[in-house]
């Protein structure tokens, strides 16, 4: 736990997000956005070399690509073609774990990427649409990265539009069990949570250095189970920081969180 | 058989109220020259099926769309498509919102002549709750319920490819051909614009023939329009035009779509358009994106 001030919050989040892919074995790790992508790559480069990864375009890679512009002689390590139509063959096989950044998450672990407010016919704010969230959520484990933990994201009610299925008994499809659904890890700029409380209740797993449980409670619209002494999220090791720097040579990670805060906020 | 047509002839074969599929994905390999030709026409009340980008945004902004069947509309590097948002937020279009994979299943069902394909995708979500036309069915083989993803039968599809011959053999050399083969198969008529018109012999080598993803019997018309995907990309020939997309999305904040359309589309031919965006050489010089 040395060099506690020498890492950024983005790097702490990358290391925390990478944990989602530990023990997953041979699955496609899809990290959408800079921090989830570096996290999945870090997991593949360190504790889970069996992970599979795409180039975010159309190829499956034996080795993760670094982010951003690469030297003209750079040759990516293709393993097979993985165009979008084939991605769905993988998704529906269940051999995948995706980490995504929805706009709303509710107490059931349901998420929203589509529309806010108003009516469905005329939403107040239209966003992307459901994208691949419905299929992901019924097919394979999913984790979320939320860069600004607030009760605007972790809302008190149900999502305005439910893009991904969660642990809501009212929506459970016939013949399915809530245990079939796997909302794995939620990593935010404050903490790590999961849905492993009683009845799939949200649960606080760890607090980032310098963050209190009260801060999490105050910024979460639903109840989060806080049981016993909550551990502090593990700091990046020097080895992890070096690999992160290789994976992100242009330091895109520094632009992901507002003002690029330090990882340890105990000062 | 010579299937060459002009963009105007393609649009003259379309009718108000048709269901039209558009190939490509977000800002990538969209048949934008054909879309511009629709924008210049008086076609209306279209039902669009698309992995949407500016094709959907422009047609919504111009009031051509009655209904949109979609999973997303996005320019990727500009995540939110402003004119699609405006149309939704004004309640101006009907929608059938799908998961990306469900849209693919709907095209496959249409291509295979099935009324629907069962899937678990959509279960438990508002995809099913908000769209009464999506029905659940019981399985004869298990105790689960399944979403009966209906066939997305298309009256016409519009696709842009790298090269084609006059008989409708179409080649896509970019890393991903997206769902364009399924758009071609799901449609009664498939109209393809191409960056290069080539003789059939160009496909003879197996390394070339491998990049042809549907049979020519699925292609109804071939429209040679070099640079016809602009401002979307046509990898490996050219990337998408970031500056142009920024001007387009910026118009939503100031001037509106009519300002954009007056500058680039209304009363302008496709060759006028290409001059306004710097010419074919400038289009072909647009760098490929790095992901």
Interface residues (C-beta under 8 A of the other chain):
Chain A: X55 X56 X57 X58 X59 X65 X68 X69 X70 X81 X83 X84 X85 X88 X91 X92 X110 X114 X115 X118 X119 X120 X121 X122 X123 X124 X125 X126 X127 X128 X129 X130 X131 X132 X133 X134 X135 X137 X138 X139 X161 X162 X163 X164 X165 X166 X168 X171 X172 X173 X174 X175 X176 X181
Chain B: X25 X52 X70 X71 X72 X73 X74 X79 X80 X84 X85 X88 X89 X90 X91 X97 X98 X99 X100 X101 X102 X104 X120 X121 X122 X123 X124 X125 X126 X127 X129 X130 X136 X138 X142 X143 X144 X145 X174 X175 X176 X177 X178 X179 X182 X290 X291
